[in-house]
Amino acid sequence: MAVGNDHLLSLLLAYSGNYFPRVLYSAHRSRLLGKKEPQMRIAIWVQDIFPALRQALNDRDKIISNTSLATAIMLASLEIISPTAFGYDIPWQRHLNLARTLMWRRLADLRRTTENGLREDGACAFLWSWFAYLDVLGSLSGGGVPDADSSRFWLLEYTVHNPGDSQDEIDCVMGFSTRCVQILAQIAELARRCDEQRFAMSGSSPQLVWCPNAACIERAQLLEQELLYSMAQPSRPCRHITTITTQSQSITQYKGIEVEGQGNMEEMVFLNEAFHWAGLVHLHRRVLGKPPSHEDVQGPVGRIVACLEGIVSGGSAETGFLFPMFTAGCHALEGPQRSKILERFRSVERNGMTQVHKARVLMEKVWVTGQPWEPLLCTEFIG
């Protein structure tokens, strides 16, 4: 897609100079080296992107392309890992809102123009997974917007477009199952509504005593059962991982080489499980209002830490563990648990992504102040 679209190619240049060594340091490489991003160069690269996206959005008769959708998603991603890389301050939430609108339009176009939806459009299926991750974790991080349907409708549309894929397969882009992300989307919306009630005076100190209404309790209990059911399903990677692993095994068996594919799959299982436990923590704390010391909170926290021990330090799976790790860290009461989580945070932080550093600072502030993390949140993206 990028080769055929200058706007997307420009964003790729800005996003990762690791693949373009003759170009000035990108935002991500600059972070790794502790240098300031080349804001002027990046601003030149992206100067024509916003008018093009506005034009695509305003033309109701034009079919939204995968390249327009990918551009909007990458804008949000770049702003998350390297804020103000464009030389001006546009919060990641605004980029995400734009991408959400484009995603909704793209899925509507697929429904209207193709019979098999995402099964015929692998690129859009990939973009769906990428954006689902950003949108749901952004919402759980406090960056969500009110949703009249009390769930991300475009997320639920995926099942209609792609009925051939199992909802319980672990998505190789997100790191957890499609069923899990749909449940997390509903938890995020319910938590947002309860946060508005739980925190008095527009996000100041939490009310000392707060109880959700009967409707929230009933909904939370249903979502808890859905999470537990989802977690009980056999864990298996999606077809992309299965295909790649099969091909790798054929090649390595022929050449007599040993690979670590099985270990990677085990990490995917741990990661998928950890996101389910994190969802339970958010349900019991933010929706049902239980204290951090409650067994329904500490139990999942302990399980997240146990899953973390199955993740190789310094590996790619560790980077994807940020949200469960942050969730467990903010509610961990024991010193050894906090030490393990802090050690892993510092390991992931070496990747140079800004959101990891911000999440770690926020978590430590929770430990020092004893406050919940939600009122301390500013612009952090936890994921």
C-alpha positions in Angstrom: 0.0 0.0 0.0 2.8 2.4 0.9 4.6 2.0 -2.3 1.5 3.1 -4.2 0.7 6.0 -1.9 3.0 8.9 -1.1 1.2 9.9 2.1 1.4 6.5 3.6 5.0 6.1 2.6 5.8 9.4 4.2 4.3 8.2 7.5 6.4 5.0 7.3 9.5 7.1 6.9 8.5 9.1 10.0 7.5 6.0 11.9 10.6 3.9 11.6 14.0 4.9 10.4 15.3 1.5 11.2 14.2 0.4 7.8 15.4 3.5 6.0 19.0 4.1 7.3 19.9 6.9 4.9 17.0 9.0 6.0 17.3 11.3 9.0 16.5 9.6 12.3 12.8 8.9 12.6 10.7 9.6 15.7 11.1 6.0 17.0 14.9 5.9 16.4 15.3 9.3 17.9 13.6 8.0 21.1 15.9 5.0 21.2 19.0 7.2 20.9 17.7 9.8 23.3 17.6 12.5 20.6 14.9 15.0 19.7 12.7 14.0 16.8 13.4 15.8 13.5 10.1 17.7 13.7 10.7 19.9 10.7 11.5 17.0 8.4 8.5 15.0 9.7 6.2 18.0 9.3 7.2 18.3 5.7 6.6 14.6 5.1 3.0 14.8 6.5 1.9 18.3 5.4 -0.4 17.0 2.7 -1.9 14.1 4.7 -4.5 15.9 6.7 -6.2 17.7 3.7 -6.3 14.4 1.8 -8.0 12.6 4.8 -10.5 15.4 5.2 -11.3 15.2 1.5 -11.8 11.4 1.8 -14.0 11.9 4.9 -16.2 14.7 3.4 -16.9 12.9 0.1 -19.8 10.7 1.1 -20.0 9.1 -2.4 -16.4 8.0 -2.4 -15.4 4.6 -1.2 -12.9 4.8 1.7 -9.6 3.1 0.6 -7.4 0.9 2.8 -4.6 3.4 2.3 -6.7 6.3 3.8 -7.6 4.1 6.7 -4.0 2.9 7.2 -2.8 6.5 7.1 -5.3 7.6 9.8 -4.3 4.6 12.0 -0.6 5.3 11.6 -1.1 9.0 12.5 -2.6 7.9 15.8 0.1 5.3 16.4 2.9 7.8 15.7 1.4 10.4 18.0 1.1 7.7 20.8 4.7 6.5 20.6 6.2 9.9 19.9 4.0 12.9 20.9 4.4 16.2 18.9 6.6 14.4 16.4 4.7 16.4 13.7 5.9 19.7 15.2 2.5 20.6 16.6 0.2 19.3 19.3 -2.7 17.1 18.2 -3.7 14.6 20.8 -3.8 10.9 19.8 -7.5 10.9 20.7 -8.3 13.1 17.8 -6.4 11.0 15.3 -8.1 7.9 16.8 -11.6 9.5 16.4 -10.8 10.2 12.7 -9.6 6.6 12.2 -12.8 5.3 13.9 -15.0 7.2 11.5 -13.0 6.0 8.5 -13.1 2.4 9.8 -16.9 2.5 10.2 -17.2 3.9 6.6 -14.8 1.3 5.3 -16.8 -1.6 6.8 -20.0 -0.1 5.4 -18.4 0.0 2.0 -17.3 -3.6 2.3 -20.8 -4.7 3.3 -22.2 -2.9 0.3 -19.7 -3.9 -2.4 -18.4 -7.4 -1.5 -20.1 -10.6 -0.6 -17.5 -12.1 1.8 -16.3 -8.8 3.5 -13.0 -9.0 5.3 -12.4 -12.6 4.0 -11.8 -11.0 0.6 -9.8 -8.1 1.9 -6.8 -9.2 4.0 -5.4 -5.7 4.2 -8.6 -4.4 5.8 -8.6 -7.4 8.2 -5.1 -6.4 9.3 -6.1 -2.8 9.7 -9.2 -3.9 11.7 -6.9 -5.7 14.2 -4.5 -2.8 14.4 -7.2 -0.2 15.0 -9.2 -2.5 17.4 -6.1 -2.7 19.6 -5.6 1.1 19.6 -9.3 2.0 20.0 -10.1 -0.4 22.8 -7.0 0.2 24.8 -7.3 3.9 24.3 -10.8 3.7 25.6 -9.7 1.7 28.6 -7.0 4.3 29.2 -9.6 7.0 29.6 -9.5 8.3 26.0 -12.9 7.0 24.9 -15.8 9.0 23.6 -19.5 8.4 24.6 -21.0 5.6 22.6 -24.8 5.5 22.4 -24.7 1.7 21.7 -22.7 1.1 24.9 -20.3 -0.9 22.8 -18.1 -0.3 19.8 -20.5 -1.2 17.1 -17.9 -1.4 14.4 -16.1 -4.0 16.5 -19.2 -6.1 16.6 -19.6 -5.7 12.8 -16.4 -7.7 12.3 -18.2 -10.9 13.1 -20.7 -10.2 10.4 -18.0 -9.4 7.8 -15.6 -12.3 8.8 -17.7 -15.2 10.0 -15.2 -17.8 8.9 -12.6 -16.9 11.6 -13.0 -18.3 15.1 -13.6 -15.6 17.7 -11.4 -17.6 20.1 -8.3 -17.6 17.9 -5.6 -15.4 19.2 -5.2 -12.5 16.8 -1.5 -12.1 15.9 -1.7 -8.3 15.7 -3.6 -7.7 18.9 -2.2 -10.5 21.0 -5.6 -11.7 22.2 -8.7 -13.1 20.8 -11.5 -11.3 18.8 -14.0 -12.4 21.5 -11.8 -10.8 24.1 -11.4 -7.5 22.3 -15.2 -7.2 21.9 -15.8 -7.9 25.6 -13.0 -5.3 26.5 -14.8 -2.7 24.3 -18.0 -3.2 26.3 -16.1 -3.0 29.6 -14.4 0.2 28.5 -17.7 1.9 27.8 -19.2 0.7 31.0 -16.2 1.8 33.0 -16.3 5.2 31.3 -19.9 5.7 32.5 -19.1 4.5 36.0 -16.0 6.7 36.2 -18.2 9.8 35.6 -20.3 8.8 38.6 -17.4 7.5 40.7 -15.2 10.6 40.5 -16.9 13.7 42.0 -16.4 17.2 40.6 -15.2 16.3 37.1 -12.4 13.9 37.8 -11.1 15.1 41.2 -10.8 12.8 44.2 -12.9 9.7 44.1 -16.0 9.5 46.3 -15.2 7.6 49.5 -18.3 5.4 49.1 -19.7 4.6 45.7 -22.0 1.9 44.5 -23.1 1.3 41.0 -26.7 1.1 40.1 -28.5 -2.2 39.6 -28.3 -2.0 35.8 -24.5 -1.6 35.9 -24.1 -4.5 38.4 -26.2 -6.8 36.2 -24.2 -5.8 33.1 -20.9 -6.2 34.8 -21.8 -9.7 36.0 -22.8 -10.7 32.5 -19.5 -9.4 31.1 -17.6 -11.2 33.9 -19.2 -14.4 32.8 -18.4 -13.7 29.2 -14.7 -13.1 30.1 -14.5 -16.3 32.1 -16.1 -18.2 29.2 -13.7 -16.7 26.7 -10.7 -17.5 28.9 -11.9 -21.1 29.2 -11.8 -21.7 25.5 -8.9 -23.6 24.0 -6.1 -21.2 23.1 -4.9 -21.4 19.5 -3.1 -18.9 17.3 -4.8 -17.4 14.2 -4.3 -18.9 10.8 -1.5 -16.5 9.9 0.7 -17.8 12.8 -0.2 -21.4 12.0 0.7 -20.9 8.3 4.0 -19.2 9.1 4.9 -21.8 11.7 4.1 -24.7 9.3 6.3 -23.2 6.6 9.1 -22.5 9.1 9.0 -26.0 10.4 9.2 -27.5 6.9 12.2 -25.3 6.1 14.0 -25.9 9.4 13.3 -29.7 9.3 14.8 -29.8 5.9 17.9 -27.8 7.0 18.1 -29.4 10.4 17.7 -26.1 12.3 15.9 -25.7 15.6 13.4 -22.8 16.0 11.6 -21.2 18.9 8.1 -21.2 17.4 6.6 -23.2 20.2 7.9 -20.8 22.8 6.4 -17.9 20.9 3.0 -19.6 20.8 3.2 -20.2 24.6 3.8 -16.5 25.1 0.7 -15.7 22.9 -1.3 -17.9 25.2 0.0 -16.1 28.3 -0.6 -12.7 26.7 -4.2 -13.6 25.8 -4.9 -14.8 29.3 -3.4 -11.7 30.9 -5.7 -9.4 28.9 -8.7 -11.4 30.1 -7.5 -11.0 33.8 -6.9 -7.3 33.2 -10.5 -6.9 32.0 -11.7 -8.5 35.2 -9.7 -6.0 37.3 -11.2 -3.1 35.4 -14.7 -4.6 36.0 -14.3 -5.1 39.7 -12.5 -1.9 40.4 -14.0 0.7 38.0 -17.5 -0.7 37.5 -18.3 -2.6 40.7 -16.3 -0.2 42.9 -14.5 -2.9 44.9 -11.3 -1.8 46.9 -7.9 -2.9 45.7 -7.5 -5.3 48.6 -10.6 -7.2 47.6 -9.9 -10.8 46.5 -11.8 -10.2 43.2 -9.1 -7.7 42.4 -6.0 -9.3 44.0 -6.8 -12.7 42.5 -6.6 -11.4 38.9 -3.5 -9.3 39.8 -1.7 -12.4 40.9 -2.7 -14.2 37.7 -1.4 -11.4 35.6 2.0 -11.5 37.4 2.1 -15.3 36.9 1.4 -14.8 33.2 4.2 -12.2 33.0 6.7 -14.7 34.4 6.0 -16.8 31.3 7.1 -13.9 29.0 10.7 -13.7 27.9 12.3 -10.5 29.2 13.3 -8.2 26.3 11.1 -10.0 23.7 8.4 -8.6 21.5 5.7 -10.2 23.7 6.9 -8.2 26.7 6.2 -5.0 24.7 2.6 -6.2 24.1 2.1 -6.9 27.8 2.0 -3.2 28.8 -1.7 -2.9 29.5 -2.1 -6.0 31.7 1.2 -5.1 33.4 0.1 -1.5 34.1 -3.3 -2.8 35.4 -1.6 -5.2 37.8 1.0 -2.7 38.8 -1.5 -0.1 39.8 -3.4 -2.5 42.0 -0.5 -4.6 43.4 -0.2 -4.3 47.1 2.8 -6.5 47.8 6.4 -5.3 47.4 7.7 -8.4 45.5 4.9 -8.0 42.9 5.6 -4.3 42.4 9.3 -5.0 42.1 8.8 -7.6 39.3 6.4 -5.4 37.4 8.7 -2.3 37.7 11.7 -4.4 36.5 9.7 -5.4 33.4 8.6 -1.9 32.8 12.2 -0.7 32.7 12.9 -3.6 30.3 10.2 -2.5 27.9 11.1 1.2 28.3 14.4 0.5 26.6 12.4 0.3 23.3 12.1 4.0 23.4 8.4 4.4 23.1 7.1 7.4 25.0 3.9 5.8 26.2 5.8 3.1 28.2 7.7 5.7 30.1 4.5 7.7 30.8 2.7 4.6 32.0 5.6 3.6 34.4 5.7 7.2 35.9 1.9 7.1 36.3 2.1 3.7 38.0 4.8 4.9 40.5 2.7 8.0 41.2 -0.2 5.6 42.2 2.2 3.8 44.6 3.4 7.1 46.2 0.0 8.9 46.5 -2.2 5.9 47.2 -4.8 7.3 44.7 -6.5 5.4 41.9 -4.7 5.9 38.5 -7.8 7.4 36.7 -7.8 10.9 38.2 -4.0 11.1 37.8 -4.3 10.4 34.1 -3.4 13.1 31.6 -2.7 12.1 28.0 -1.2 8.7 28.7 -2.1 5.8 26.3 -1.7 2.5 28.2 -0.8 -0.1 25.6 
